[in-house]
């Protein structure tokens, strides 16, 4: 590759980076051939000193950024990519390939159309696969892959071989190509069952590595290949059905037989064969989904993982591939993501909802209830308050599909309103249990749908009315006889009250007769004809407050409020406590021989002293 036999003598990192910048300096009168020679010189110089001055992936990335930011790629990116691709096809130096693949990978991440060119990558894919198939030693290669800093030595201090670096780089480059491009069935034939089986083996062999980056990179490559097989099989089935003269639809072959798209998915077929020996693949997929952030790279990874989960859950032989504990972790992840995703990630929420339905109905969770009330509440929150916010039609449809599963039937039955409460939350008013409904004809419809005869109901209510209502009954009861005896004495008069004892004696017999007749009249009025007394004995006057209380003749009777019980008078407060006596006051008595003052504490007792007693006696 080196067309210019130039010998470099580099003693330190400063000289290395200065020389690298000098190589990328383009003179004003440069020709195309000189530009081609410049990019080749850069690759050769970086490959010669990468083990000394480009020991970490971060340093390699910085060196590649220098060439990608230079005028070579700013104005001649297509030409430079063709030169680098041709060099990758012809060179056999692993150190040179390491620099070439890194430049192509970083340029593809900056410009996605570069990764979508199938013609450019079809010749390079077999070479990248060869680097992946090289045997590895996890103890020696733990770990260089994917770490952003640190020397190219493992955690045991053993130098990382160049084959391990190329393997990690080839896996990442294949993932980017499979994620960005669209391959046909013919293009996917290069990914043989042996290669896919080797990828699953790498997942199992690297499960105990300190750095999980390489393990996750292999899993991402597998899920990207799964999507490629899914899309290619759907396209193939569509072309076959559209080209058939009978116009078969769906997944039917040209002869009318049913062709399963899973038959073309080599990732799924290999995993079926390894179902008992590839548990790390499923476990780490759940871990990746749980640790995913909101970056564009993580969003793409979540979509790819969810698609292969959907395939596994809907495949008869693989629906119980995961352990039950792993499925519970997956439910926790789904609950968090469905609720936390914003409106910009609505398509990702739709994918979660599509996978949630087979997760709850096809796997072990159909018989193992785990957080079903929380799932029900999370789904209902997505479609509630439709009157005040816009609901996505796809979200509503997917939520209804999830809620239609058998796992939530009994939960929704428990959540239904009980008797007396309508679906809108209104409380229905029902009749009092003391009313005999069989004796009330259904001739009046109330607001709650209960048929009530108002006249009969009011008649029953007025049976225990006040005695003042007797004057309003008219012809419904016996006529009240004219007042006699003591009743005739209730007139205004100017006579002296001294004559009343005589009148009372004269009318004693008449008053007794009037009292007896009044008692008989009360007994007759308390049992009117054609009334069921057993149904009216327990009838309270306020059984139906919505209907007015009517007396005989249709006259409205005032509702008498129930008596208010007398409130007990609280006891008087306790007497205040006695005030504490003031402290004793010192009293000056005299002085000592040395002139010191002598004081004594006066008595604080209430008993009078001798002097005070003498004064009192004098008074």
Secondary structure by P-SEA (a helix, b strand, c coil): ccccbbbbbbccaaaaaaaaaaaacccccccaaaaaaaaaaaaaaaaaccccccccaaaaaaaaaaaaacccccccaaaaaaaaaaaaaccccaaaaaaaaaaaaaaaaacccccccccccccaaaaaaaaaaccccccccccccccccccccccccccccaaaaaaaaaaaaaaaaaacccccccccccccaaaaaaaaaaaaaacccccaaaaaaaaaaaaaaaaaaaaaaaaaaaaaaaaccccccccccccccccccccccaaaaaaaaaccccaaaaaaaaaaaaaccccaaaaaaaaaaaaaaaaaaacccccccccaaaaaaaaaaaaaaaaaccccaaaaaaaaaaaaaaaaccccccccccaaaaaaaaaaaaccccccccccaaaaaaaaaaaaccccaaaaaaacccccccccbbbbbbcccccccccccccccccccccccaaaaaaaaaccccccccccccccccccccccccccccccccccccaaaaaaaaaaaaaaaaaaaaaaaaaaaaccccccccccccccccccccbbbbcccccccccccccccbbbbbcccccccccccccbbbbbccccccbbbbbbbccccccccaaaaaaaaac
